[in-house]
Amino acid sequence: MQQIIGTFQDVKVLVFGDVMLDQYWWGKVDRISPEAPVPIVSFERKSIVAGGAANVASNIAGLGATPILVGVIGNDEEGNLLSGQLVKLDISVENLVKAELRPTIIKTRIIANNQQIVRLDRETRDDLDPNLASLVEKKLSELIKDADIVLISDYAKGAVTFELAKWLIAETRKNGKIILVDPKGKDYSKYKNASILTPNQKEALDAAGFDDSIDSVRASGEKLLTEFNFDNLLITRGENGMALFSKNTETRYLETVARNVFDVTGAGDTVISTLAVALGAGTSLYEACKLANIAAGIVVEKLGTSAISKGDLDRAVSLL
């Protein structure tokens, strides 16, 4: 696996999805408000990181590969902050479409005593208007040929419309390339014919209409794989690892490698990012899943949205 990590710098990944800004307000709690039974947070500092599809791009860049990020931001202060954060990571912002009437998505998490107290979201979930969707499609059409692999990061905030998802999957397959999707919602029809889908266990069970049990994981995986004609389906299962479903192949399970699960924020982004880069570098799907599993085990040991780094992954692999 270390040999394949050494070739990550040659990989280009086209990333499309809901980009957002993750903001953290850090402080301490030592008393309860007399006005209501809520903790009083004594503010100390704040920090920002790229979130959503932008965090996927951050993970890809952290692995040494080149992300080609396409998404929509608002013509606002948060959009400028997000762009600045991406530039610091050497991620191009030239393919981010600025919308005048659509604000940049921002998630603000208040952290006290190393615990998340509350999250405040400012967002819109409406689909992109036809003009914005047309601009996004034009950019994607121009960039597919430059990418080794394509990735959709859907956070159900309106960027990944049904029409854009179907078009991009068909266009990518027509170009003979792999397309991975991190899905949202219960209706997976817009992802039909994707190469690989990476839902977490709850998402997969909800989409398949099953309750939470060991047998339901297998049943949901097999149902979704067949019903929507995916080549592969990787269900992430938290502390239970991963389950990989593929056409005409027995289900394969991977045990988790996390030592201490501290915060699962962004773990799904790390999984699909590592998977995409490893596949783009030419490794087998199962080996790519093993690397993604190791990468996820690293980021869940950190607090807040955190991107994997090539150095961290290389060190973790060397210890196996």
NORBELJO-V831508 format. One record per pair of residues at least 24 apart in sequence whose ideal C-beta (glycine too) atoms are under 10 Angstrom apart, sorted by the first residue. I is the first residue (numbers start at 0). J is the second residue. Records with the same first field share a line. If there is no record, write none. Layout:
I=J + J
This chain:
0=277 + 282 + 286 + 287 + 289 + 290 + 293 + 312 + 313 + 315 + 316 + 317 + 319
1=312 + 313 + 314 + 316 + 317 + 319
2=280 + 282
3=276 + 277 + 280 + 281 + 282 + 283 + 286 + 287 + 290 + 316
4=62 + 63 + 273 + 276 + 277 + 280 + 282 + 290 + 309 + 310 + 312 + 313 + 316 + 317
5=63 + 280 + 309 + 313
6=63 + 64 + 276 + 277 + 279 + 280 + 281 + 282
7=59 + 61 + 62 + 63 + 64 + 65 + 273 + 276 + 277 + 279 + 280 + 290 + 309 + 312 + 313
8=62 + 63 + 64 + 65 + 276 + 280 + 309
9=63 + 64 + 65 + 147 + 279 + 280 + 281
10=59 + 62 + 63 + 64 + 65 + 66 + 146 + 147 + 148 + 275 + 276 + 277 + 278 + 279 + 280 + 281
11=59 + 64 + 65 + 66 + 67 + 142 + 145 + 146 + 147 + 148 + 276 + 279
12=55 + 56 + 58 + 59 + 60 + 62 + 64 + 65 + 66 + 67 + 68 + 146 + 147 + 148 + 149 + 150 + 179 + 271 + 272 + 275 + 276 + 278 + 279
13=65 + 66 + 67 + 68 + 69 + 94 + 138 + 139 + 142 + 143 + 144 + 145 + 146 + 147 + 148 + 149 + 150 + 151 + 167 + 171 + 176 + 178 + 275
14=52 + 53 + 55 + 56 + 58 + 59 + 66 + 67 + 68 + 69 + 70 + 90 + 94 + 142 + 146 + 148 + 149 + 150 + 151 + 152 + 179 + 271 + 272 + 275
15=52 + 55 + 67 + 68 + 69 + 70 + 94 + 135 + 136 + 138 + 139 + 142 + 149 + 150 + 151 + 152 + 153 + 158 + 159 + 163 + 164 + 167 + 178
16=51 + 52 + 53 + 54 + 55 + 56 + 68 + 69 + 70 + 71 + 150 + 151 + 152 + 153 + 154 + 156 + 158 + 159 + 164 + 180 + 181 + 183 + 268
17=50 + 51 + 52 + 53 + 70 + 71 + 104 + 122 + 124 + 151 + 152 + 153 + 154 + 155 + 156 + 157 + 158 + 159 + 183
18=49 + 50 + 51 + 52 + 53 + 54 + 55 + 56 + 68 + 69 + 70 + 71 + 72 + 78 + 81 + 82 + 85 + 92 + 95 + 96 + 103 + 104 + 152 + 154 + 156 + 158
19=49 + 50 + 51 + 52 + 53 + 54 + 70 + 72 + 77 + 81 + 103 + 104 + 105 + 106 + 120 + 121 + 122 + 154 + 156 + 158 + 304
20=47 + 48 + 49 + 50 + 51 + 53 + 72 + 76 + 77 + 78 + 79 + 80 + 81 + 82 + 84 + 103 + 104 + 105 + 106 + 107 + 121
21=46 + 47 + 48 + 49 + 50 + 51 + 53 + 54 + 81 + 84 + 104 + 105 + 106 + 107 + 108 + 118 + 264 + 265 + 303 + 304
22=46 + 47 + 48 + 50 + 77 + 80 + 105 + 106 + 107 + 108 + 109 + 118 + 119 + 121 + 304
23=47 + 48 + 106 + 107 + 108 + 109 + 110 + 115 + 302 + 303 + 304
24=107 + 108 + 109 + 110 + 111 + 116 + 117 + 119
25=108 + 109 + 110 + 111 + 112 + 113 + 302 + 303
26=109 + 110 + 111 + 112 + 116
27=110 + 111 + 112 + 113
28=109 + 111 + 112 + 114 + 116
29=111 + 112
37=116 + 117
38=109 + 111 + 112 + 114 + 116 + 117
39=111
40=109 + 110 + 111 + 112 + 116 + 117
41=111
42=109 + 111
43=110 + 111
45=107 + 109 + 110
46=110 + 303 + 304
47=77 + 80 + 81 + 83 + 84 + 105 + 107 + 304
48=81 + 84 + 88 + 264 + 265 + 303 + 304 + 305 + 306
49=80 + 81 + 82 + 84 + 85 + 87 + 88 + 90 + 265 + 268 + 304 + 306
50=81 + 84 + 104 + 105 + 106 + 154 + 264 + 265 + 268 + 304
51=81 + 104 + 106 + 122 + 152 + 153 + 154 + 156 + 158 + 181 + 265 + 268 + 304
52=150 + 151 + 152 + 153 + 154 + 156 + 158 + 159 + 181 + 268
53=81 + 82 + 84 + 85 + 88 + 90 + 92 + 95 + 104 + 152 + 268 + 304
54=152 + 264 + 265 + 267 + 268 + 269 + 272 + 304 + 305 + 306
55=150 + 151 + 152 + 179 + 181 + 265 + 267 + 268 + 269 + 270 + 271 + 272 + 275 + 306
56=85 + 88 + 90 + 91 + 92 + 150 + 152 + 268 + 272 + 306
57=84 + 85 + 87 + 88 + 90 + 265 + 268 + 269 + 272 + 304 + 305 + 306 + 307
58=265 + 268 + 269 + 270 + 271 + 272 + 273 + 275 + 276 + 294 + 298 + 305 + 306 + 307 + 308
59=88 + 90 + 150 + 268 + 269 + 271 + 272 + 273 + 275 + 276 + 279 + 306 + 307
60=85 + 88 + 89 + 90 + 272 + 276 + 306 + 308 + 309
61=88 + 269 + 272 + 273 + 276 + 294 + 298 + 305 + 306 + 307 + 308 + 309 + 310 + 311 + 312
62=269 + 272 + 273 + 275 + 276 + 277 + 280 + 290 + 294 + 306 + 307 + 308 + 309 + 310 + 311 + 312 + 313
63=276 + 308 + 309 + 310 + 312 + 313
64=147 + 148 + 272 + 273 + 275 + 276 + 277 + 279 + 280 + 309
65=89 + 90 + 91 + 145 + 146 + 147 + 276 + 279
66=90 + 91 + 146 + 150 + 272 + 275 + 276
67=91 + 93 + 94 + 138 + 139 + 142 + 143 + 145 + 146 + 149 + 150
68=92 + 93 + 94 + 95 + 142 + 150 + 152
69=93 + 94 + 95 + 96 + 134 + 135 + 136 + 138 + 139 + 141 + 142 + 158 + 167
70=94 + 95 + 96 + 104 + 135 + 138 + 152 + 156 + 158 + 159
71=95 + 96 + 97 + 98 + 101 + 103 + 104 + 127 + 131 + 132 + 134 + 135 + 156 + 157 + 158
72=96 + 97 + 98 + 101 + 102 + 103 + 104
73=97 + 98 + 99 + 100 + 101 + 102 + 103 + 104 + 105 + 121 + 123
74=98 + 99 + 100 + 101 + 102 + 103
75=99 + 101 + 102 + 103 + 105
76=102 + 103 + 105
77=102 + 103 + 104 + 105 + 121
78=102 + 103 + 104 + 105
79=103
80=105
81=105
88=306
93=138
94=135 + 138 + 139 + 141 + 142
95=135 + 138
96=127 + 130 + 131 + 132 + 134 + 135 + 137 + 138 + 158
97=131 + 134
98=123 + 127 + 128 + 130 + 131 + 134
99=131
100=128 + 131
101=125 + 127 + 128 + 131 + 156 + 157 + 158
104=154 + 156 + 157 + 158
106=154 + 264 + 304
108=264 + 302 + 303 + 304
110=262 + 302 + 303
113=261 + 262 + 302 + 303
114=262 + 302
115=262 + 264 + 302 + 303
118=264
120=156
122=154 + 155 + 156 + 157
123=156 + 157
124=154 + 155 + 156 + 157
125=156 + 157 + 160
126=156 + 157 + 158 + 159 + 160 + 161 + 162 + 163
127=156 + 157 + 158 + 159 + 160 + 162 + 163
128=157
129=160 + 162
131=157 + 158 + 160
132=157 + 158 + 160 + 162 + 163 + 166
133=163
135=159 + 160 + 163 + 167
136=160 + 162 + 163 + 166 + 167 + 170
139=163 + 166 + 167 + 170 + 171
140=166 + 167 + 170
143=167 + 170 + 171 + 173 + 174 + 176 + 178
144=174 + 176
146=171 + 174 + 176 + 178 + 275 + 279
147=176 + 177 + 275 + 276 + 278 + 279 + 280 + 281
148=176 + 177 + 178 + 179 + 194 + 195 + 274 + 275 + 276 + 277 + 278 + 279 + 280
149=174 + 176 + 177 + 178 + 179 + 180 + 193 + 194 + 275 + 279
150=177 + 178 + 179 + 180 + 181 + 195 + 197 + 271 + 272 + 274 + 275 + 276 + 278 + 279
151=178 + 179 + 180 + 181 + 182 + 189 + 190 + 193 + 196 + 271
152=179 + 180 + 181 + 182 + 183 + 197 + 267 + 268 + 271 + 272
153=180 + 181 + 182 + 183 + 184 + 189 + 190
154=181 + 182 + 183 + 268
155=182 + 183 + 184
156=183
159=183 + 184 + 189 + 190
160=189
161=186 + 188 + 189 + 190
162=189
163=189
164=188 + 189 + 190 + 191 + 193
165=189 + 190 + 191 + 192
167=193
168=192 + 193 + 194
172=230
176=279
177=230 + 231 + 274 + 275 + 278 + 279 + 284
178=230 + 275
179=231 + 233 + 270 + 271 + 272 + 274 + 275 + 278 + 279
180=229 + 271
181=235 + 267 + 268 + 270 + 271 + 272 + 274 + 275
182=206 + 223 + 227 + 267
186=227
187=223 + 226 + 227 + 229 + 232
188=226 + 227
189=227
190=223 + 227 + 228 + 229
191=226 + 227 + 228 + 229
192=227 + 228 + 229 + 230
193=227 + 228 + 229 + 230 + 231 + 232
194=229 + 230 + 231 + 278 + 284
195=229 + 230 + 231 + 232 + 233 + 243 + 245 + 271 + 274 + 275 + 278 + 284 + 287 + 288
196=220 + 223 + 224 + 227 + 229 + 230 + 231 + 232 + 233 + 234 + 244 + 271
197=231 + 232 + 233 + 234 + 235 + 241 + 267 + 268 + 270 + 271 + 274 + 275 + 288 + 291
198=223 + 232 + 233 + 234 + 235 + 267
199=234 + 235 + 236 + 237 + 241 + 263 + 266 + 267 + 270
200=234 + 235 + 236 + 237 + 239 + 241 + 242
201=234 + 235 + 236 + 237
202=234 + 235 + 267
203=232 + 233 + 234 + 235 + 236 + 242 + 244
204=234
213=239
216=242 + 244 + 250 + 252
217=242 + 244 + 250 + 252
219=244
220=244 + 245 + 250
221=250
224=250
230=284
231=274 + 284 + 288
233=270 + 271 + 274 + 284 + 287 + 288 + 291 + 292
235=263 + 266 + 267 + 270 + 271 + 288 + 291 + 292 + 295
237=263 + 266 + 295 + 299
238=263 + 299
240=288 + 292 + 295 + 296
241=270 + 288 + 289 + 291 + 292 + 295
242=288
243=284 + 285 + 287 + 288 + 289 + 292
245=284 + 285
248=284 + 285
251=284 + 285 + 288
253=285 + 288 + 289 + 291 + 292 + 293
254=292 + 296
255=292 + 293 + 295 + 296 + 299
256=289 + 292 + 293 + 294 + 295 + 296 + 297 + 299 + 315 + 319
257=292 + 293 + 295 + 296 + 297 + 298 + 299 + 300
258=296 + 297 + 299 + 300
259=296 + 299 + 300
260=296 + 299 + 300
261=298 + 299 + 300 + 301 + 302 + 303 + 305
262=298 + 299 + 300 + 301 + 302 + 303 + 304 + 305
263=295 + 298 + 299
264=298 + 299 + 301 + 302 + 303 + 304 + 305
265=295 + 298 + 299 + 301 + 303 + 304 + 305 + 306 + 307
266=294 + 295 + 296 + 297 + 298 + 299 + 304 + 305 + 307
267=295
268=295 + 298 + 304 + 305 + 306 + 307
269=293 + 294 + 295 + 296 + 297 + 298 + 299 + 304 + 305 + 306 + 307 + 312
270=294 + 295 + 298 + 307
271=295
272=306 + 307
273=297 + 298 + 307 + 312
276=307 + 309 + 312
277=312
289=316 + 319
290=315 + 316
293=318 + 319
